[in-house]
């Protein structure tokens, strides 16, 4: 396969530039003294890999950092800027002296260097030349151009801080950026890229890149820069052979000062390896042995958009979203450690396109519940997109083998994204899922993957599948607990109490190689086991990495301070029972009722849990938890979140606040004083309505198709992903464009009479409404309640253009919530209604027929998730369940 074709690349280094002047060191440093942040040079730290680490096909030269031999040392950034040019002689090394420099550095440098005589800008002593606060723009060009050892702390930058090109047709080839540190750089605008990599065979290695809030990836591979190039030029200039190795990449915060990124946030990755329209070109690149920590800007940590790339032996910690193969074929995604650390939006691996090897990955703690795109491993459906499109290419001929997924939601999504076609021809072999939260297999309603090989998998969790189309007993999957337990390295591994975990070794795998190593880098025996780990006594060559394991080899910085911080809560996930909490009658939840790791907390009437929490004054915070039942989550009088989560599934809830002058508050878990109580409204999620093809005993349809008054039917679209099966749906209300006659004054829709309404009570009617025709839609939603005589008690009107800030569903972004409050007065029975009406006051029938919103398709809306509720005291039987309590602050 493609793995055996890695290009042996020998490269140089990268550098940066425009032109400018700079200052002398603001505070010259004694070479023996640490800089700020602390720099330790003697003795040097050596985080180099062990000789036994697999190289994953990396070019050998990148494994160690080059030496520095200065031809000239400059005591100011302005003098250095004056000395560089785009035509420097091969073998030239210009150095910046030790010190902290506050001036600008805007340079373009390079020339015709060679492998033996690169052109280099470097720190005289790596880690001791510190640029702080000035404006930096470094452009590197030519060949074998290098940048090494300089620290950029809180510098300002424009569209790029470092870019490996002089111009559109003048890219840097065989260049290298090594042992630099970029810490908390500040963008001049609301966008910008820290490291913009153009050209062939460019290395970024042994570096630290930390802190970014604005749009665009931290590190971006630009596959080419000019769409007007012909195919030959594109192939000649195409960015290939890029290596990102042994770096610490961290602290990618949510945009716009948010505490958690939203589902619509995009372009906030740590690394993006290209663009959609270039993904089918070979990248032959490597992202290997890096640590990604607190990458919380969007739902992709790594966004791969290239082919023939290797993404291996990376460690992702405490990050939002997934390692994503968004586009591109024949990629190796192997030996990665993805550890969620209870981050509530953590993901795992997401796969689109074909030809991939997804092997020996360890995924723990995927938590991103309300999505069909994220989980442990997600195989995305196909939407018909071609090679050059921005859609989702067909998943096929993919080897998913010997992965371990533990303590995760959506552990194995076999048909992600609710797209028109399923993944197919997948070799799903010898994977191990244990302690799954909810069903192990999700989005299973279309059945197991067609034309696929499914063998040797051992799965276990709270349920087997979310749909009977993939039933318990499906061939190639045994549903039994592996009894994994945390080892000394805090990874879940098989134990003496584990059942037989013998793998199937002889199975059809097309052109893919046998899985010869395990996640520890140990050579598997001929009779190996399922999952990423085979218990062996040989030397462990691979392990989860931390800050101390990566980054510069010849100096060490203190670990960069995080912007998003977790407050200290004792036993927040109840792994130690209720230890650390002041307990007033609460209990540990039964294993079957727990959310994660078989340990949650349960409170009932007249019981609670609490503990004192230390706060920073005048700081924004967000308090969150996974909850179900009638819950109240509070932090003194600063924050409170309460509600009712029905059913067996926990829901993640959060509330934001500012600490003000407070430095301490009491965190409490209890029942609320009042709970949201449901009336006897039936089939609120329209499941029966959909199952019966648009009819229901609960709902009255208002239509007259024969008279052209409108059409009311069912739709498979839903407002929420956990409703995406045959048990739910939405109502579709429309005027068909295929009909030649309509009475547009008609108001097709649904209504339901609800009995046993409490008298003289404030009630809330809500529903989710979708009109994907946009702001110019002809239709309006008319909704409300009537009394038993048919008189309207309360009503409201909604148009899609007015709902930008309304709560929205999590699969179809067009679903927005509308609501209406009213007093029941003396009505013990009411009728709720939702009708579509056309704007006949503004348009004649002829204009409506001619309107693009009608001629292109039906005039249509969808409605879903009706609720009619009121507040009442909790009953004596009420219970609340809590897990993963988290208090985060943001310190920009």
KOLNU-207942 format. One record per residue (C-alpha): residue in three letters; z negated, x, y. Coordinates in steps of 0.1 Angstrom, whole numbers, padded with zeros to 4 digits, always signed. Layout:
residues N
ALAZXY ...
//
This chain:
residues 892
UNK+0000+0000+0000 UNK-0001+0009+0037 UNK-0034+0026+0033 UNK-0018+0055+0016 UNK+0006+0061+0045 UNK-0019+0072+0072 UNK-0002+0095+0096 UNK-0018+0129+0097 UNK-0022+0132+0135 UNK-0033+0163+0154 UNK-0042+0154+0189 UNK-0056+0167+0221 UNK-0077+0148+0248 UNK-0073+0123+0276 UNK-0080+0123+0313 UNK-0077+0103+0344 UNK-0065+0099+0379 UNK-0051+0091+0413 UNK-0061+0114+0442 UNK-0091+0116+0465 UNK-0119+0137+0478 UNK-0154+0139+0466 UNK-0188+0154+0475 UNK-0208+0183+0462 UNK-0237+0176+0439 UNK-0262+0153+0456 UNK-0290+0169+0437 UNK-0280+0201+0420 UNK-0296+0204+0385 UNK-0311+0234+0369 UNK-0291+0237+0336 UNK-0324+0236+0317 UNK-0336+0204+0333 UNK-0326+0169+0321 UNK-0304+0147+0343 UNK-0311+0110+0350 UNK-0307+0094+0325 UNK-0323+0122+0305 UNK-0300+0147+0289 UNK-0311+0170+0261 UNK-0289+0200+0256 UNK-0311+0224+0237 UNK-0312+0220+0208 UNK-0280+0199+0205 UNK-0281+0166+0186 UNK-0257+0166+0156 UNK-0247+0131+0147 UNK-0217+0143+0128 UNK-0208+0125+0095 UNK-0220+0140+0063 UNK-0193+0159+0043 UNK-0194+0132+0018 UNK-0184+0104+0042 UNK-0150+0089+0034 UNK-0125+0097+0061 UNK-0105+0065+0059 UNK-0074+0085+0066 UNK-0086+0098+0100 UNK-0069+0129+0114 UNK-0093+0157+0106 UNK-0095+0171+0141 UNK-0113+0141+0155 UNK-0143+0146+0133 UNK-0157+0174+0155 UNK-0156+0179+0192 UNK-0136+0207+0208 UNK-0152+0237+0225 UNK-0150+0241+0263 UNK-0140+0274+0279 UNK-0137+0270+0317 UNK-0110+0288+0336 UNK-0126+0277+0369 UNK-0158+0258+0378 UNK-0159+0235+0408 UNK-0191+0225+0427 UNK-0177+0194+0443 UNK-0155+0165+0431 UNK-0132+0169+0461 UNK-0125+0206+0452 UNK-0117+0195+0416 UNK-0094+0168+0429 UNK-0076+0193+0450 UNK-0071+0217+0421 UNK-0056+0192+0396 UNK-0020+0181+0394 UNK+0005+0164+0371 UNK+0021+0197+0362 UNK-0008+0219+0352 UNK-0001+0249+0329 UNK-0007+0246+0292 UNK-0042+0260+0283 UNK-0058+0253+0317 UNK-0094+0241+0317 UNK-0110+0231+0350 UNK-0147+0223+0349 UNK-0171+0203+0371 UNK-0204+0221+0376 UNK-0238+0208+0365 UNK-0252+0183+0390 UNK-0252+0147+0402 UNK-0222+0139+0423 UNK-0221+0108+0446 UNK-0186+0111+0459 UNK-0153+0097+0447 UNK-0131+0112+0420 UNK-0096+0098+0421 UNK-0072+0121+0402 UNK-0040+0122+0382 UNK-0038+0152+0360 UNK-0019+0166+0330 UNK+0013+0184+0321 UNK+0030+0199+0291 UNK+0000+0210+0270 UNK+0002+0219+0234 UNK-0021+0214+0204 UNK-0032+0251+0207 UNK-0033+0250+0245 UNK-0044+0216+0258 UNK-0049+0208+0295 UNK-0085+0199+0301 UNK-0108+0185+0327 UNK-0144+0189+0315 UNK-0180+0193+0324 UNK-0191+0229+0324 UNK-0220+0218+0302 UNK-0212+0185+0286 UNK-0236+0158+0298 UNK-0247+0177+0329 UNK-0219+0168+0353 UNK-0229+0133+0364 UNK-0208+0112+0387 UNK-0229+0084+0402 UNK-0220+0056+0426 UNK-0187+0069+0438 UNK-0152+0054+0431 UNK-0135+0067+0401 UNK-0099+0064+0390 UNK-0086+0089+0365 UNK-0050+0089+0352 UNK-0040+0112+0324 UNK-0005+0121+0316 UNK+0018+0145+0299 UNK+0009+0159+0264 UNK-0023+0172+0249 UNK-0043+0163+0280 UNK-0080+0161+0276 UNK-0112+0148+0293 UNK-0145+0159+0280 UNK-0182+0159+0287 UNK-0185+0140+0320 UNK-0210+0112+0326 UNK-0200+0083+0348 UNK-0231+0063+0359 UNK-0228+0032+0380 UNK-0195+0044+0394 UNK-0171+0019+0410 UNK-0136+0013+0396 UNK-0105-0008+0402 UNK-0080-0021+0377 UNK-0088+0009+0354 UNK-0115+0035+0354 UNK-0096+0058+0330 UNK-0059+0052+0320 UNK-0037+0074+0299 UNK-0005+0072+0319 UNK+0009+0083+0352 UNK+0033+0053+0354 UNK+0053+0028+0335 UNK+0076+0053+0319 UNK+0052+0083+0320 UNK+0026+0079+0293 UNK+0001+0103+0279 UNK+0008+0115+0243 UNK-0015+0134+0220 UNK-0043+0131+0245 UNK-0080+0129+0240 UNK-0112+0116+0257 UNK-0142+0131+0241 UNK-0180+0132+0248 UNK-0179+0111+0280 UNK-0204+0085+0290 UNK-0195+0054+0311 UNK-0228+0036+0319 UNK-0229+0004+0340 UNK-0197+0010+0359 UNK-0191-0016+0387 UNK-0158-0033+0391 UNK-0144-0037+0426 UNK-0129-0070+0417 UNK-0136-0097+0390 UNK-0115-0079+0364 UNK-0108-0043+0352 UNK-0106-0021+0322 UNK-0129+0008+0316 UNK-0106+0027+0292 UNK-0069+0017+0293 UNK-0051+0035+0265 UNK-0013+0040+0267 UNK+0009+0064+0247 UNK+0009+0078+0212 UNK-0018+0096+0193 UNK-0046+0092+0218 UNK-0082+0097+0208 UNK-0114+0083+0222 UNK-0143+0099+0204 UNK-0180+0108+0205 UNK-0185+0089+0236 UNK-0208+0062+0251 UNK-0194+0031+0268 UNK-0220+0007+0280 UNK-0222-0022+0305 UNK-0195-0045+0317 UNK-0196-0080+0332 UNK-0161-0087+0345 UNK-0129-0099+0328 UNK-0107-0077+0306 UNK-0117-0057+0276 UNK-0139-0026+0279 UNK-0113-0007+0259 UNK-0077-0018+0257 UNK-0047-0005+0238 UNK-0015-0012+0258 UNK+0012-0013+0232 UNK+0039-0008+0260 UNK+0041-0017+0296 UNK+0076-0030+0304 UNK+0092-0060+0287 UNK+0126-0050+0300 UNK+0127-0020+0276 UNK+0151-0022+0248 UNK+0139-0020+0212 UNK+0146+0017+0208 UNK+0126+0025+0240 UNK+0097+0003+0228 UNK+0095+0021+0195 UNK+0096+0054+0213 UNK+0069+0046+0237 UNK+0049+0022+0215 UNK+0012+0031+0214 UNK+0005+0043+0179 UNK-0019+0066+0162 UNK-0048+0057+0185 UNK-0082+0067+0172 UNK-0115+0052+0184 UNK-0142+0072+0165 UNK-0179+0078+0166 UNK-0186+0059+0198 UNK-0215+0038+0211 UNK-0200+0007+0227 UNK-0226-0017+0240 UNK-0239-0043+0265 UNK-0208-0065+0272 UNK-0226-0093+0290 UNK-0215-0129+0295 UNK-0193-0134+0326 UNK-0204-0151+0358 UNK-0241-0143+0353 UNK-0243-0167+0323 UNK-0270-0162+0297 UNK-0247-0171+0268 UNK-0209-0170+0269 UNK-0191-0203+0266 UNK-0165-0212+0239 UNK-0137-0211+0264 UNK-0146-0176+0277 UNK-0117-0152+0268 UNK-0107-0116+0276 UNK-0142-0102+0274 UNK-0139-0082+0242 UNK-0152-0048+0235 UNK-0119-0036+0222 UNK-0085-0052+0221 UNK-0057-0034+0203 UNK-0027-0049+0219 UNK-0012-0082+0230 UNK+0001-0112+0211 UNK+0037-0105+0216 UNK+0035-0069+0202 UNK+0013-0075+0172 UNK+0040-0072+0146 UNK+0048-0036+0156 UNK+0029-0009+0136 UNK-0002+0005+0153 UNK-0012+0030+0126 UNK-0045+0033+0146 UNK-0081+0037+0137 UNK-0114+0021+0148 UNK-0138+0039+0126 UNK-0175+0048+0127 UNK-0185+0031+0159 UNK-0216+0012+0169 UNK-0211-0021+0188 UNK-0243-0035+0201 UNK-0250-0065+0223 UNK-0213-0073+0227 UNK-0220-0109+0240 UNK-0191-0116+0264 UNK-0170-0138+0241 UNK-0162-0148+0205 UNK-0144-0116+0196 UNK-0161-0082+0194 UNK-0130-0065+0182 UNK-0098-0083+0188 UNK-0071-0067+0167 UNK-0036-0075+0177 UNK-0017-0048+0159 UNK-0004-0040+0124 UNK-0012-0012+0099 UNK-0046-0005+0116 UNK-0078+0006+0100 UNK-0110-0010+0112 UNK-0137+0006+0090 UNK-0173+0017+0088 UNK-0183+0002+0121 UNK-0217-0013+0127 UNK-0219-0045+0148 UNK-0254-0056+0159 UNK-0268-0085+0179 UNK-0234-0096+0191 UNK-0215-0128+0199 UNK-0185-0137+0177 UNK-0166-0118+0152 UNK-0146-0088+0141 UNK-0113-0106+0145 UNK-0078-0099+0132 UNK-0063-0122+0158 UNK-0027-0110+0151 UNK-0010-0083+0131 UNK-0004-0076+0094 UNK-0014-0051+0068 UNK-0047-0041+0083 UNK-0077-0025+0065 UNK-0110-0042+0074 UNK-0134-0023+0052 UNK-0170-0010+0049 UNK-0182-0026+0081 UNK-0218-0036+0086 UNK-0221-0068+0107 UNK-0258-0076+0114 UNK-0265-0106+0136 UNK-0302-0099+0142 UNK-0306-0137+0147 UNK-0283-0138+0177 UNK-0275-0175+0178 UNK-0238-0171+0183 UNK-0232-0142+0159 UNK-0201-0142+0137 UNK-0187-0121+0109 UNK-0150-0115+0102 UNK-0121-0137+0112 UNK-0086-0133+0096 UNK-0051-0144+0106 UNK-0017-0130+0095 UNK-0009-0113+0062 UNK-0013-0083+0040 UNK-0049-0073+0048 UNK-0075-0057+0028 UNK-0110-0071+0035 UNK-0132-0051+0013 UNK-0168-0039+0010 UNK-0180-0055+0043 UNK-0217-0064+0046 UNK-0223-0095+0068 UNK-0258-0107+0076 UNK-0270-0134+0099 UNK-0238-0152+0111 UNK-0252-0180+0133 UNK-0223-0195+0152 UNK-0227-0231+0140 UNK-0205-0254+0160 UNK-0171-0238+0154 UNK-0144-0238+0128 UNK-0133-0203+0138 UNK-0164-0182+0131 UNK-0188-0176+0103 UNK-0193-0150+0075 UNK-0156-0147+0066 UNK-0131-0171+0081 UNK-0095-0174+0068 UNK-0076-0192+0095 UNK-0050-0219+0090 UNK-0014-0215+0101 UNK+0000-0234+0131 UNK+0037-0224+0126 UNK+0037-0195+0151 UNK+0062-0168+0146 UNK+0059-0130+0149 UNK+0060-0129+0186 UNK+0040-0161+0194 UNK+0005-0165+0206 UNK-0004-0189+0178 UNK-0019-0183+0144 UNK+0003-0166+0118 UNK+0002-0175+0081 UNK-0027-0159+0061 UNK-0012-0148+0028 UNK-0012-0118+0005 UNK-0048-0110+0016 UNK-0073-0092-0006 UNK-0109-0104+0001 UNK-0130-0085-0024 UNK-0165-0072-0029 UNK-0179-0084+0003 UNK-0216-0095+0007 UNK-0224-0124+0030 UNK-0261-0132+0034 UNK-0283-0156+0055 UNK-0252-0170+0073 UNK-0238-0203+0084 UNK-0202-0211+0075 UNK-0203-0183+0050 UNK-0168-0186+0036 UNK-0145-0208+0057 UNK-0113-0211+0036 UNK-0092-0231+0061 UNK-0105-0223+0096 UNK-0094-0240+0128 UNK-0081-0273+0114 UNK-0045-0261+0116 UNK-0014-0277+0101 UNK-0012-0254+0070 UNK-0037-0237+0047 UNK-0040-0200+0040 UNK-0024-0191+0008 UNK-0020-0163-0018 UNK-0054-0149-0013 UNK-0071-0126-0038 UNK-0107-0138-0036 UNK-0125-0116-0060 UNK-0161-0104-0067 UNK-0176-0116-0034 UNK-0213-0123-0032 UNK-0228-0149-0009 UNK-0265-0155-0010 UNK-0291-0175+0010 UNK-0262-0194+0027 UNK-0273-0218+0055 UNK-0256-0251+0047 UNK-0226-0252+0024 UNK-0212-0218+0013 UNK-0176-0230+0014 UNK-0165-0249+0045 UNK-0134-0267+0057 UNK-0127-0274+0021 UNK-0111-0308+0025 UNK-0076-0296+0016 UNK-0089-0279-0016 UNK-0089-0243-0027 UNK-0063-0219-0014 UNK-0029-0225-0030 UNK-0012-0198-0050 UNK-0044-0178-0050 UNK-0065-0157-0074 UNK-0102-0167-0074 UNK-0123-0146-0098 UNK-0158-0131-0102 UNK-0174-0146-0071 UNK-0211-0154-0071 UNK-0222-0178-0044 UNK-0255-0196-0035 UNK-0269-0215-0006 UNK-0282-0248+0005 UNK-0250-0265-0008 UNK-0218-0254-0026 UNK-0190-0269-0005 UNK-0186-0293+0024 UNK-0160-0314+0006 UNK-0155-0325-0030 UNK-0120-0312-0029 UNK-0136-0279-0038 UNK-0163-0291-0062 UNK-0191-0273-0079 UNK-0177-0258-0110 UNK-0145-0245-0093 UNK-0131-0217-0114 UNK-0138-0182-0104 UNK-0170-0191-0086 UNK-0205-0192-0101 UNK-0231-0210-0081 UNK-0263-0191-0087 UNK-0287-0171-0066 UNK-0283-0134-0068 UNK-0320-0131-0057 UNK-0312-0105-0031 UNK-0341-0088-0014 UNK-0343-0064+0016 UNK-0345-0028+0006 UNK-0361+0001+0025 UNK-0330+0002+0047 UNK-0334-0035+0056 UNK-0302-0045+0039 UNK-0302-0072+0013 UNK-0295-0057-0021 UNK-0297-0068-0058 UNK-0332-0064-0074 UNK-0346-0063-0109 UNK-0348-0101-0107 UNK-0311-0105-0100 UNK-0290-0122-0127 UNK-0260-0105-0143 UNK-0238-0096-0113 UNK-0210-0080-0134 UNK-0177-0081-0116 UNK-0143-0090-0130 UNK-0123-0058-0129 UNK-0090-0068-0144 UNK-0075-0094-0120 UNK-0042-0099-0103 UNK-0043-0082-0069 UNK-0006-0077-0061 UNK+0000-0043-0045 UNK-0036-0038-0034 UNK-0056-0009-0047 UNK-0087-0013-0069 UNK-0120-0013-0051 UNK-0132+0021-0060 UNK-0162+0025-0035 UNK-0191+0003-0026 UNK-0205-0002+0009 UNK-0227+0029+0006 UNK-0196+0050+0000 UNK-0206+0056-0036 UNK-0180+0057-0063 UNK-0181+0025-0083 UNK-0184+0027-0121 UNK-0158+0013-0143 UNK-0180-0018-0149 UNK-0190-0025-0114 UNK-0209-0054-0098 UNK-0199-0082-0074 UNK-0206-0079-0037 UNK-0204-0049-0014 UNK-0233-0030-0031 UNK-0233-0016-0066 UNK-0269-0003-0073 UNK-0263+0034-0080 UNK-0284+0065-0079 UNK-0258+0088-0063 UNK-0259+0099-0027 UNK-0255+0072-0001 UNK-0226+0083+0021 UNK-0223+0052+0044 UNK-0251+0032+0060 UNK-0255+0010+0091 UNK-0254+0031+0122 UNK-0275+0031+0153 UNK-0272+0047+0188 UNK-0287+0080+0175 UNK-0259+0083+0149 UNK-0229+0083+0172 UNK-0218+0094+0206 UNK-0218+0130+0220 UNK-0224+0159+0197 UNK-0234+0186+0222 UNK-0258+0165+0244 UNK-0278+0134+0242 UNK-0284+0106+0267 UNK-0312+0081+0266 UNK-0300+0049+0251 UNK-0285+0028+0279 UNK-0307+0000+0291 UNK-0296-0034+0280 UNK-0288-0061+0305 UNK-0295-0090+0281 UNK-0330-0086+0268 UNK-0350-0104+0241 UNK-0386-0111+0251 UNK-0413-0102+0227 UNK-0422-0133+0205 UNK-0444-0128+0176 UNK-0428-0139+0143 UNK-0401-0159+0160 UNK-0383-0168+0128 UNK-0414-0175+0107 UNK-0406-0149+0081 UNK-0444-0142+0080 UNK-0453-0178+0077 UNK-0471-0190+0109 UNK-0487-0156+0116 UNK-0488-0148+0153 UNK-0489-0184+0164 UNK-0519-0205+0174 UNK-0518-0233+0149 UNK-0530-0268+0156 UNK-0522-0286+0123 UNK-0486-0274+0119 UNK-0473-0263+0085 UNK-0447-0239+0071 UNK-0416-0261+0062 UNK-0407-0266+0026 UNK-0380-0242+0014 UNK-0355-0271+0010 UNK-0361-0281+0046 UNK-0359-0246+0062 UNK-0331-0232+0082 UNK-0330-0195+0074 UNK-0346-0172+0049 UNK-0365-0201+0033 UNK-0390-0201+0062 UNK-0392-0225+0091 UNK-0420-0242+0109 UNK-0429-0280+0108 UNK-0449-0299+0133 UNK-0458-0336+0131 UNK-0479-0360+0152 UNK-0509-0344+0168 UNK-0499-0309+0157 UNK-0483-0279+0175 UNK-0477-0242+0175 UNK-0482-0220+0205 UNK-0485-0184+0217 UNK-0487-0166+0250 UNK-0456-0148+0262 UNK-0453-0121+0288 UNK-0426-0126+0314 UNK-0410-0105+0342 UNK-0413-0122+0376 UNK-0383-0136+0394 UNK-0361-0132+0364 UNK-0336-0157+0349 UNK-0343-0166+0313 UNK-0330-0189+0285 UNK-0352-0203+0258 UNK-0336-0214+0226 UNK-0342-0224+0190 UNK-0327-0239+0160 UNK-0343-0274+0156 UNK-0341-0307+0138 UNK-0361-0339+0140 UNK-0379-0350+0171 UNK-0386-0318+0188 UNK-0400-0304+0220 UNK-0396-0267+0229 UNK-0415-0257+0260 UNK-0427-0227+0280 UNK-0456-0238+0301 UNK-0443-0258+0331 UNK-0413-0235+0335 UNK-0389-0249+0308 UNK-0388-0278+0284 UNK-0362-0290+0259 UNK-0367-0321+0238 UNK-0346-0345+0218 UNK-0338-0358+0183 UNK-0316-0340+0158 UNK-0309-0364+0129 UNK-0297-0355+0094 UNK-0304-0323+0075 UNK-0286-0299+0097 UNK-0304-0278+0123 UNK-0289-0276+0158 UNK-0291-0248+0183 UNK-0306-0259+0216 UNK-0313-0240+0248 UNK-0326-0244+0283 UNK-0325-0220+0313 UNK-0351-0213+0340 UNK-0363-0187+0364 UNK-0397-0172+0360 UNK-0405-0173+0397 UNK-0438-0155+0403 UNK-0450-0161+0367 UNK-0457-0131+0345 UNK-0471-0151+0316 UNK-0466-0186+0301 UNK-0475-0204+0269 UNK-0447-0211+0244 UNK-0453-0243+0225 UNK-0435-0262+0197 UNK-0444-0298+0193 UNK-0432-0334+0192 UNK-0422-0348+0225 UNK-0441-0375+0243 UNK-0410-0397+0239 UNK-0380-0394+0217 UNK-0345-0406+0220 UNK-0344-0436+0196 UNK-0312-0451+0183 UNK-0305-0488+0183 UNK-0287-0506+0154 UNK-0253-0497+0166 UNK-0233-0490+0134 UNK-0206-0465+0125 UNK-0210-0446+0158 UNK-0190-0416+0145 UNK-0162-0440+0133 UNK-0163-0427+0098 UNK-0160-0461+0082 UNK-0133-0470+0108 UNK-0113-0440+0097 UNK-0119-0444+0060 UNK-0106-0479+0061 UNK-0075-0469+0080 UNK-0086-0483+0113 UNK-0108-0513+0104 UNK-0145-0517+0102 UNK-0171-0544+0096 UNK-0189-0529+0126 UNK-0161-0527+0151 UNK-0138-0554+0166 UNK-0103-0542+0174 UNK-0087-0557+0205 UNK-0050-0555+0201 UNK-0019-0576+0194 UNK+0008-0553+0181 UNK+0033-0582+0176 UNK+0030-0591+0212 UNK+0032-0556+0224 UNK-0004-0556+0239 UNK-0014-0523+0224 UNK-0024-0506+0192 UNK-0058-0495+0179 UNK-0060-0473+0149 UNK-0078-0443+0135 UNK-0074-0406+0140 UNK-0086-0376+0121 UNK-0095-0358+0153 UNK-0132-0356+0160 UNK-0154-0345+0188 UNK-0175-0323+0166 UNK-0168-0299+0138 UNK-0196-0312+0116 UNK-0178-0345+0116 UNK-0145-0331+0104 UNK-0143-0347+0070 UNK-0135-0381+0056 UNK-0169-0393+0067 UNK-0159-0394+0104 UNK-0130-0397+0128 UNK-0121-0412+0161 UNK-0103-0444+0173 UNK-0069-0440+0187 UNK-0060-0465+0214 UNK-0024-0465+0226 UNK+0008-0482+0238 UNK+0036-0469+0216 UNK+0066-0454+0233 UNK+0087-0466+0204 UNK+0081-0503+0213 UNK+0105-0519+0238 UNK+0081-0545+0251 UNK+0045-0542+0264 UNK+0021-0561+0285 UNK+0006-0533+0304 UNK-0021-0555+0319 UNK-0036-0557+0284 UNK-0067-0536+0276 UNK-0067-0525+0239 UNK-0099-0511+0226 UNK-0131-0516+0205 UNK-0162-0536+0208 UNK-0194-0541+0188 UNK-0223-0566+0190 UNK-0256-0548+0186 UNK-0287-0569+0177 UNK-0325-0562+0180 UNK-0322-0546+0214 UNK-0357-0540+0229 UNK-0363-0562+0260 UNK-0366-0548+0295 UNK-0358-0513+0284 UNK-0337-0486+0299 UNK-0308-0479+0275 UNK-0281-0453+0275 UNK-0245-0459+0262 UNK-0224-0428+0256 UNK-0192-0418+0238 UNK-0168-0390+0237 UNK-0134-0397+0253 UNK-0101-0377+0249 UNK-0070-0381+0270 UNK-0048-0350+0265 UNK-0021-0363+0289 UNK-0040-0344+0317 UNK-0047-0352+0353 UNK-0015-0373+0357 UNK-0024-0396+0328 UNK-0016-0433+0334 UNK-0047-0445+0315 UNK-0083-0450+0324 UNK-0112-0457+0301 UNK-0132-0488+0309 UNK-0165-0490+0291 UNK-0197-0509+0293 UNK-0219-0537+0279 UNK-0218-0575+0280 UNK-0245-0601+0274 UNK-0242-0628+0247 UNK-0222-0650+0271 UNK-0196-0623+0276 UNK-0208-0615+0312 UNK-0207-0578+0320 UNK-0242-0563+0324 UNK-0230-0527+0333 UNK-0196-0510+0333 UNK-0180-0477+0343 UNK-0145-0462+0345 UNK-0135-0427+0335 UNK-0103-0407+0341 UNK-0097-0373+0325 UNK-0092-0356+0359 UNK-0129-0364+0368 UNK-0145-0349+0337 UNK-0142-0311+0341 UNK-0179-0307+0341 UNK-0188-0333+0315 UNK-0202-0322+0281 UNK-0174-0316+0256 UNK-0169-0316+0219 UNK-0166-0284+0200 UNK-0132-0287+0182 UNK-0109-0306+0204 UNK-0116-0294+0239 UNK-0101-0327+0253 UNK-0132-0347+0241 UNK-0156-0352+0270 UNK-0187-0372+0270 UNK-0191-0403+0293 UNK-0223-0423+0296 UNK-0238-0453+0313 UNK-0274-0463+0318 UNK-0286-0499+0322 UNK-0316-0522+0318 UNK-0315-0545+0288 UNK-0335-0572+0308 UNK-0340-0602+0286 UNK-0310-0595+0263 UNK-0320-0590+0227 UNK-0283-0588+0217 UNK-0255-0570+0236 UNK-0219-0562+0232 UNK-0207-0526+0238 UNK-0170-0521+0246 UNK-0145-0494+0253 UNK-0110-0504+0265 UNK-0080-0485+0277 UNK-0063-0498+0308 UNK-0031-0488+0325 UNK-0028-0483+0363 UNK-0006-0513+0369 UNK-0017-0514+0406 UNK+0001-0482+0412 UNK+0031-0486+0388 UNK+0055-0513+0378 UNK+0063-0518+0341 UNK+0096-0501+0347 UNK+0080-0471+0363 UNK+0055-0469+0334 UNK+0083-0470+0309 UNK+0101-0442+0328 UNK+0070-0421+0334 UNK+0070-0388+0316 UNK+0035-0395+0302 UNK+0050-0425+0284 UNK+0086-0415+0275 UNK+0075-0382+0259 UNK+0050-0398+0237 UNK+0025-0428+0236 UNK+0001-0435+0264 UNK-0030-0428+0244 UNK-0067-0421+0244 UNK-0092-0413+0216 UNK-0129-0423+0215 UNK-0156-0410+0192 UNK-0193-0405+0188 UNK-0207-0437+0202 UNK-0244-0438+0208 UNK-0267-0465+0222 UNK-0302-0452+0226 UNK-0335-0455+0245 UNK-0367-0435+0249 UNK-0398-0444+0229 UNK-0429-0428+0216 UNK-0424-0409+0183 UNK-0435-0428+0152 UNK-0464-0415+0131 UNK-0439-0403+0105 UNK-0419-0382+0130 UNK-0415-0345+0123 UNK-0399-0315+0140 UNK-0386-0283+0125 UNK-0382-0250+0143 UNK-0366-0216+0135 UNK-0352-0185+0153 UNK-0371-0190+0186 UNK-0355-0168+0212 UNK-0363-0160+0248 UNK-0337-0140+0266 UNK-0336-0126+0301 UNK-0308-0111+0322 UNK-0314-0081+0344 UNK-0281-0072+0362 
//
